[in-house]
Amino acid sequence: MVFLVLALYGWAWLSLDRSSIARAMWWREADVGDQFRFPARTIPAGDEVSPLPAGVEIAPPVPPSGTGNGPEAFDGFLRETDTRSFLIVDDDVLVYERYLGGANREARQTSFSVAKSFVSTLVGIAIDEGLIASVDDPVTDYVPELAERDPRFERITLRHLLTMTSGIRYEEQSLPLPWGDDVNTYYGTDLRDLALSATEIVSPPGVGWLYNNYNPLLLGLVLERATGKSVSEYMATQLWQPLGAEADATWSLDSEDSGFEKMESGLNARPLDYARFALLFLHDGEWDGTRIVSKDWVREATTTETSDAPGNYYVADTYQYFWWIDPARPGRFYALGNFGQYVYVAPDAGTVIVRNGADWGVDNDTWVGLFRDIADRLRDPS
């Protein structure tokens, strides 16, 4: 029995570049160290860095109730929640900056599903450039193989993919069972083939919401084919360099052989550059005098206003184009990733907040409530 177990794990070790099951067995649950396990493609920064000056530091935010009081309480809360970075930018000035758990301002932090908000933005840029005609294009306009396998894919639009209303099957299966849609889309070694061959339609598009990692994979294929570049190459020239990012980012790949970005996660960048991305959306798609994505796209991507959407279209109250909506503060929105990666944007307060962590520490409602309270206080200091 022991020999069989050792043989099985030996196979898994030798198959890490070829098998999602092997990766799930060896790497187990996802964690922030995955950015060092997967191969990655560099997204180079440009020669010009956009300004993000540091101003007078604000008083420490008030931690959630029950976590202590006093000037040291917030730092204690950050440590207790396994936070790695916590940044607040107000009126384009960095007013709070903390790094913990061995992190520093030069270290890249992984984003998990915050990457989806970057994918959405790249789709918007490609539409602005005319490389993609519309969010109402059928996905089969760009990936016709899907229709050859199932003609019903012709009814799924890019809007359905962006809003998680595609009707494609997605079933979560927790480890230790090393298979299932979660395992396949996270640990898969050929995500292009997975998106083309493993996607199955189980309901009509546009009638229900289901968080589904096949949707960003399909959008990655659309971006590759529409732009003629890898997603990382397109992001470098059309988003990262125009944004004035201060450092190279990386995007984890499914494998060296396949070389396809893990579209559902795996973007790795400095927290200050996540803040620049947030400021781009705070300023309606323009940052440091450069228009990067249209104002119309920013509005469309971050609000559940759907006057332009076709009829019979389901709208989730708190989700739009790979961005989450803060229902308690209309106009505010955020990108969210596993283990509590956040990019929170409060245009009414002129405030953005970035949090990266090795674990959640507290639940999502507590984090969003904290961000909401910080932005409220900065909007109305009295």
C-alpha positions as CSV (number, residue, x, y, z in Angstrom):
1,M,0.0,0.0,0.0
2,V,2.8,2.4,0.9
3,F,4.5,1.6,-2.3
4,L,1.4,2.4,-4.3
5,V,1.0,5.8,-2.5
6,L,4.7,6.6,-3.2
7,A,4.3,5.5,-6.8
8,L,1.2,7.7,-7.2
9,Y,2.9,10.8,-5.8
10,G,6.0,10.0,-7.8
11,W,3.9,10.1,-11.0
12,A,2.3,13.3,-9.8
13,W,5.7,15.0,-9.3
14,L,6.8,13.9,-12.8
15,S,3.5,15.0,-14.4
16,L,3.2,18.6,-13.0
17,D,3.5,20.1,-16.5
18,R,1.0,17.6,-18.1
19,S,-1.8,16.9,-15.6
20,S,-4.2,19.0,-13.6
21,I,-4.8,16.0,-11.4
22,A,-1.1,15.7,-10.7
23,R,-0.9,19.4,-9.8
24,A,-4.0,19.2,-7.5
25,M,-2.4,16.2,-5.7
26,W,1.0,17.8,-5.3
27,W,0.2,21.5,-4.8
28,R,-3.1,20.8,-3.0
29,E,-5.3,23.9,-2.3
30,A,-4.5,27.2,-4.0
31,D,-2.4,29.7,-2.1
32,V,-0.5,32.9,-2.7
33,G,2.7,31.0,-3.4
34,D,1.1,29.7,-6.6
35,Q,2.6,32.7,-8.5
36,F,6.0,30.9,-8.0
37,R,4.8,27.5,-9.0
38,F,3.2,28.2,-12.4
39,P,5.3,29.4,-15.3
40,A,4.6,33.0,-16.1
41,R,4.8,35.6,-18.9
42,T,6.3,39.0,-18.1
43,I,4.2,42.1,-18.8
44,P,6.8,44.8,-19.1
45,A,6.3,48.3,-17.7
46,G,7.2,51.3,-19.9
47,D,9.8,53.9,-19.5
48,E,7.4,56.5,-18.0
49,V,6.0,55.9,-14.5
50,S,2.8,57.8,-13.7
51,P,2.9,59.8,-10.5
52,L,1.5,58.5,-7.3
53,P,2.8,60.8,-4.6
54,A,2.7,60.1,-0.9
55,G,0.9,62.7,1.1
56,V,0.4,63.3,4.8
57,E,-0.6,59.9,6.3
58,I,-4.2,59.8,7.6
59,A,-5.0,58.6,11.1
60,P,-5.2,54.8,11.2
61,P,-8.6,53.6,10.0
62,V,-11.0,52.3,12.6
63,P,-10.9,48.5,12.5
64,P,-14.1,46.4,12.4
65,S,-15.9,46.3,15.7
66,G,-14.6,43.8,18.2
67,T,-11.0,44.0,17.0
68,G,-9.6,46.6,19.3
69,N,-9.2,50.3,19.6
70,G,-6.4,52.9,19.7
71,P,-3.6,53.8,17.3
72,E,-2.1,50.3,17.1
73,A,-5.4,48.5,16.6
74,F,-5.6,48.7,12.9
75,D,-2.0,47.4,12.4
76,G,-3.0,44.6,14.8
77,F,-6.1,43.9,12.7
78,L,-4.0,43.7,9.5
79,R,-1.6,41.3,11.1
80,E,-4.3,39.1,12.5
81,T,-6.0,38.9,9.1
82,D,-2.8,37.8,7.3
83,T,-2.8,41.0,5.3
84,R,0.3,41.5,3.1
85,S,-0.4,45.0,1.8
86,F,-3.0,47.7,2.6
87,L,-3.0,51.0,0.6
88,I,-5.4,54.0,0.6
89,V,-5.2,56.6,-2.1
90,D,-7.3,59.8,-1.7
91,D,-7.5,62.5,-4.3
92,D,-4.7,60.8,-6.2
93,V,-2.4,61.0,-3.2
94,L,-1.1,57.9,-1.3
95,V,-2.3,58.5,2.3
96,Y,-1.9,55.1,3.9
97,E,0.6,52.3,3.1
98,R,1.3,49.2,5.1
99,Y,3.2,46.0,4.2
100,L,3.2,43.0,6.5
101,G,4.1,39.3,6.7
102,G,7.5,39.8,5.0
103,A,6.0,41.8,2.1
104,N,7.4,45.2,0.9
105,R,6.4,47.7,-1.7
106,E,8.6,46.1,-4.4
107,A,7.1,42.6,-4.0
108,R,4.5,41.4,-6.5
109,Q,1.3,40.2,-4.9
110,T,-0.9,37.7,-6.7
111,S,-4.4,38.7,-7.5
112,F,-6.5,35.6,-8.0
113,S,-9.8,36.7,-9.5
114,V,-8.9,40.4,-9.5
115,A,-7.3,39.3,-12.8
116,K,-10.9,39.0,-14.2
117,S,-11.4,42.8,-13.9
118,F,-8.2,43.2,-16.0
119,V,-9.6,40.8,-18.6
120,S,-12.8,42.8,-18.8
121,T,-10.8,46.0,-19.3
122,L,-8.8,44.5,-22.1
123,V,-12.1,43.5,-23.8
124,G,-13.2,47.1,-23.5
125,I,-10.0,48.4,-25.0
126,A,-10.3,46.0,-27.9
127,I,-13.8,47.2,-28.5
128,D,-12.6,50.9,-28.4
129,E,-10.0,50.0,-31.0
130,G,-12.5,48.2,-33.2
131,L,-10.8,44.9,-32.9
132,I,-14.0,43.5,-31.2
133,A,-17.2,44.9,-32.6
134,S,-19.5,44.7,-29.6
135,V,-20.3,42.9,-26.3
136,D,-23.3,41.5,-28.1
137,D,-21.1,39.6,-30.6
138,P,-21.6,35.9,-30.3
139,V,-18.5,34.2,-28.9
140,T,-18.6,32.0,-32.1
141,D,-17.7,35.0,-34.2
142,Y,-14.2,34.6,-32.7
143,V,-14.2,31.0,-31.7
144,P,-16.2,29.2,-34.4
145,E,-15.1,25.7,-33.3
146,L,-17.6,26.0,-30.4
147,A,-20.5,26.1,-32.9
148,E,-19.2,23.1,-34.7
149,R,-19.5,21.1,-31.5
150,D,-22.8,22.6,-30.3
151,P,-24.7,25.2,-32.4
152,R,-26.2,26.6,-29.2
153,F,-22.9,28.4,-28.5
154,E,-24.0,30.9,-31.2
155,R,-26.5,32.3,-28.7
156,I,-23.8,33.1,-26.1
157,T,-22.5,36.6,-26.5
158,L,-19.5,38.3,-25.0
159,R,-21.9,40.1,-22.6
160,H,-23.1,36.8,-21.3
161,L,-19.5,35.7,-20.6
162,L,-18.6,39.0,-18.9
163,T,-21.7,38.9,-16.7
164,M,-21.4,35.2,-15.7
165,T,-24.8,34.5,-17.4
166,S,-23.5,32.2,-20.2
167,G,-25.5,29.1,-19.2
168,I,-22.3,27.0,-19.3
169,R,-22.0,24.2,-16.8
170,Y,-19.8,24.8,-13.8
171,E,-19.6,22.5,-10.8
172,E,-17.3,23.1,-7.9
173,Q,-15.5,20.1,-6.5
174,S,-13.4,20.6,-3.4
175,L,-10.1,18.9,-2.8
176,P,-9.1,16.2,-1.8
177,L,-10.9,14.9,-4.9
178,P,-8.4,16.1,-7.6
179,W,-10.9,16.8,-10.4
180,G,-13.9,19.0,-11.2
181,D,-14.4,22.3,-13.0
182,D,-12.6,24.3,-10.2
183,V,-9.6,22.0,-10.3
184,N,-9.5,21.9,-14.1
185,T,-9.8,25.6,-14.8
186,Y,-7.2,26.4,-12.1
187,Y,-4.7,23.6,-12.5
188,G,-5.3,22.7,-16.2
189,T,-2.2,22.4,-18.3
190,D,-3.9,23.3,-21.6
191,L,-6.7,25.8,-20.9
192,R,-7.3,26.6,-24.5
193,D,-8.2,23.0,-25.2
194,L,-10.2,22.9,-22.0
195,A,-12.3,25.9,-23.0
196,L,-12.9,24.5,-26.5
197,S,-13.7,20.9,-25.5
198,A,-14.9,20.8,-21.9
199,T,-17.5,23.6,-22.0
200,E,-21.1,22.3,-21.9
201,I,-24.3,24.4,-22.1
202,V,-26.9,23.4,-19.5
203,S,-29.3,26.4,-19.6
204,P,-30.1,29.3,-22.0
205,P,-27.8,32.3,-21.8
206,G,-28.9,35.4,-20.1
207,V,-31.5,33.9,-17.7
208,G,-29.4,33.2,-14.6
209,W,-26.1,34.1,-12.9
210,L,-23.4,31.5,-12.1
211,Y,-19.8,32.3,-11.2
212,N,-17.9,30.3,-13.8
213,N,-14.2,30.2,-14.6
214,Y,-14.9,28.9,-18.2
215,N,-16.1,32.4,-19.1
216,P,-12.8,34.2,-18.7
217,L,-11.0,31.4,-20.5
218,L,-13.3,31.9,-23.5
219,L,-12.7,35.6,-23.4
220,G,-9.0,35.0,-23.4
221,L,-9.4,33.1,-26.7
222,V,-11.5,35.9,-28.1
223,L,-8.8,38.4,-27.1
224,E,-6.0,36.4,-28.7
225,R,-7.8,36.0,-31.9
226,A,-9.1,39.5,-32.1
227,T,-5.7,41.2,-31.3
228,G,-3.3,38.6,-32.8
229,K,-1.3,38.8,-29.6
230,S,-1.0,36.9,-26.4
231,V,-3.2,38.5,-23.6
232,S,0.0,39.6,-21.8
233,E,1.4,41.2,-24.9
234,Y,-1.8,43.1,-25.5
235,M,-2.0,44.2,-21.9
236,A,1.6,45.4,-21.9
237,T,1.1,47.8,-24.9
238,Q,-2.5,48.8,-24.4
239,L,-2.9,49.0,-20.6
240,W,0.2,48.4,-18.5
241,Q,2.5,50.8,-20.2
242,P,-0.1,53.6,-20.9
243,L,-1.1,53.2,-17.2
244,G,2.5,54.2,-16.2
245,A,3.0,51.1,-14.1
246,E,6.1,51.3,-12.1
247,A,7.2,47.7,-12.4
248,D,6.8,44.7,-14.6
249,A,3.9,42.4,-13.8
250,T,3.6,38.8,-14.6
251,W,0.7,36.5,-15.6
252,S,0.8,32.9,-14.7
253,L,0.5,30.4,-17.6
254,D,-1.2,27.0,-17.8
255,S,2.1,25.4,-18.9
256,E,5.2,26.2,-20.8
257,D,4.0,24.1,-23.8
258,S,0.6,25.7,-24.0
259,G,1.6,29.2,-22.9
260,F,-1.9,30.5,-22.3
261,E,-2.6,32.9,-19.5
262,K,-4.6,31.7,-16.5
263,M,-7.4,34.0,-17.4
264,E,-9.4,33.4,-14.3
265,S,-6.5,34.3,-12.0
266,G,-2.8,34.6,-11.9
267,L,-2.0,38.2,-12.6
268,N,0.9,39.3,-10.3
269,A,1.8,42.9,-9.7
270,R,3.0,45.5,-7.1
271,P,0.2,46.8,-4.9
272,L,1.0,50.4,-6.0
273,D,0.3,49.3,-9.6
274,Y,-3.1,47.8,-8.6
275,A,-3.8,51.2,-7.1
276,R,-3.0,52.9,-10.5
277,F,-5.4,50.5,-12.1
278,A,-8.1,51.5,-9.6
279,L,-7.3,55.2,-10.3
280,L,-7.9,54.6,-14.0
281,F,-11.4,53.5,-13.2
282,L,-11.9,56.3,-10.6
283,H,-11.1,58.7,-13.4
284,D,-13.5,57.2,-16.0
285,G,-10.8,55.4,-18.0
286,E,-8.2,58.2,-18.1
287,W,-5.1,58.4,-16.0
288,D,-2.2,60.9,-16.0
289,G,-3.6,62.6,-19.1
290,T,-3.9,59.4,-21.1
291,R,-7.2,57.9,-22.3
292,I,-6.8,54.2,-21.9
293,V,-10.4,52.9,-22.0
294,S,-13.5,54.8,-22.9
295,K,-15.7,56.4,-20.3
296,D,-18.7,54.5,-21.7
297,W,-16.9,51.2,-21.0
298,V,-16.1,52.1,-17.4
299,R,-19.8,53.0,-16.8
300,E,-21.0,49.9,-18.6
301,A,-18.6,47.6,-16.8
302,T,-19.2,48.8,-13.3
303,T,-22.9,49.4,-12.9
304,T,-25.9,47.2,-13.2
305,E,-27.6,49.9,-15.3
306,T,-28.6,47.9,-18.4
307,S,-30.6,50.2,-20.6
308,D,-28.4,49.1,-23.6
309,A,-28.7,45.4,-22.9
310,P,-31.0,43.3,-25.0
311,G,-34.3,42.1,-23.7
312,N,-34.7,38.9,-21.6
313,Y,-31.4,39.6,-20.0
314,Y,-30.7,38.6,-16.4
315,V,-28.8,41.2,-14.3
316,A,-27.1,40.3,-11.0
317,D,-27.6,43.0,-8.4
318,T,-24.0,43.0,-7.4
319,Y,-22.0,42.0,-10.5
320,Q,-21.4,43.4,-13.9
321,Y,-18.4,42.9,-16.3
322,F,-16.1,41.0,-14.0
323,W,-16.5,43.8,-11.4
324,W,-18.5,43.5,-8.1
325,I,-20.9,46.3,-7.2
326,D,-21.2,47.8,-3.7
327,P,-25.0,47.7,-3.2
328,A,-24.9,49.9,-0.2
329,R,-23.1,52.8,-2.0
330,P,-24.3,53.2,-5.6
331,G,-21.5,54.1,-7.9
332,R,-18.8,52.2,-5.9
333,F,-17.4,48.9,-7.2
334,Y,-14.5,46.5,-6.6
335,A,-12.4,43.7,-8.0
336,L,-12.2,40.7,-5.7
337,G,-9.9,37.7,-5.6
338,N,-9.5,34.6,-3.4
339,F,-8.0,35.0,0.1
340,G,-9.2,38.6,0.1
341,Q,-7.5,40.4,-2.8
342,Y,-9.3,43.7,-3.3
343,V,-9.2,46.8,-5.5
344,Y,-12.0,49.0,-4.2
345,V,-13.1,52.1,-6.1
346,A,-15.2,54.9,-4.5
347,P,-15.6,57.7,-7.2
348,D,-17.9,59.7,-4.9
349,A,-15.1,60.0,-2.3
350,G,-12.2,60.2,-4.7
351,T,-10.8,57.1,-2.9
352,V,-9.3,53.8,-3.9
353,I,-8.2,51.0,-1.5
354,V,-6.0,48.0,-2.2
355,R,-5.7,45.0,0.1
356,N,-3.7,41.9,-0.6
357,G,-3.5,39.0,1.8
358,A,-2.4,35.4,2.4
359,D,-5.9,34.6,3.7
360,W,-9.2,36.3,4.2
361,G,-8.9,36.8,8.0
362,V,-12.5,38.0,8.0
363,D,-15.4,37.5,5.6
364,N,-16.1,39.5,2.5
365,D,-18.9,41.6,4.1
366,T,-16.5,42.7,6.8
367,W,-13.8,43.8,4.3
368,V,-16.2,45.7,2.1
369,G,-17.8,47.3,5.1
370,L,-14.4,48.5,6.2
371,F,-13.6,49.9,2.8
372,R,-17.0,51.6,2.7
373,D,-16.4,53.2,6.1
374,I,-12.9,54.4,5.1
375,A,-14.2,56.0,1.9
376,D,-17.2,57.5,3.8
377,R,-14.9,59.2,6.4
378,L,-12.6,60.5,3.7
379,R,-15.6,61.9,1.7
380,D,-17.0,63.6,4.8
381,P,-14.2,64.1,7.4
382,S,-16.5,65.9,9.8
